[in-house]
Amino acid sequence: MKRLYRSETDRKIAGVVGGLAEYLNFDASLLRIITVLLFIFSTGIPVGLIYIVWVFLVPNEGDVK
């Protein structure tokens, strides 16, 4: 079963997008671009809050394995 975690190898800030990309089997660079566009067009607050919540709720890759 696949588990959601923050990536330790594919991270730019906290590994949230890298881990989500691995979980969804999606390209991390494309998902980062989508995240930045959502951040810009949603005035940043909803996407930024979700990102911050994920940093604290989703475990690191090393903690899961």
N, C-alpha and C positions, 0 to 999 in steps of 0.2 A: 504494500500500500504506500502511495506517495504521501510524503509529509511536507508541510510548508515550513520553511526555515529561512533565516537571513543568511545569504551566501557569505562565506569567508574568502573565496577565491575571486568571485566576480562582483566586487563591490567598488563603489565610487564614494559613497558617504557612509551608509550604515549597512549596506547589503540587502536592503528591502527589495528593491527592484530586481536585483540579480537573483535573489531567492524566488521571487514571484515568477520570473522568466523561466527558471529551471522547473518550477512546479507546473507551469502551463505549457512547457516545452515550446517556448517562444523565444525569439531573438531578443537578447537583453538590450542591445543598442536601440532597436526599434521601440521597445517598451519604455526605455528612458526618454526617447523623443516624444512619445505619446504622453508620458507623465509630465514632462516640461510644458507641453502645449496645453494640457488640462490645467496645470498650475497657472499658466498665464491667462487663459481665457475664463477661468473660474475665480479670478481675483486672488487666487492662492490659498484662501482660507480653508475650503473643504479638503482639497488635496493635501495641503500642508498638515492639517490636523490628522488626516488618515495616516500619513507617513509617520508622524510623531507617535501616534498610537501603536502602529506596527513595530516601531523600534523597540517599544517596551513590552509588547505582547508576544511577538513572534520570536522564538528562541534562535540563537546562533546555530550554525551548521554543526559546530563541534559539540554543542550541548545535546543535540538530537541523536547523534551517532554513537 
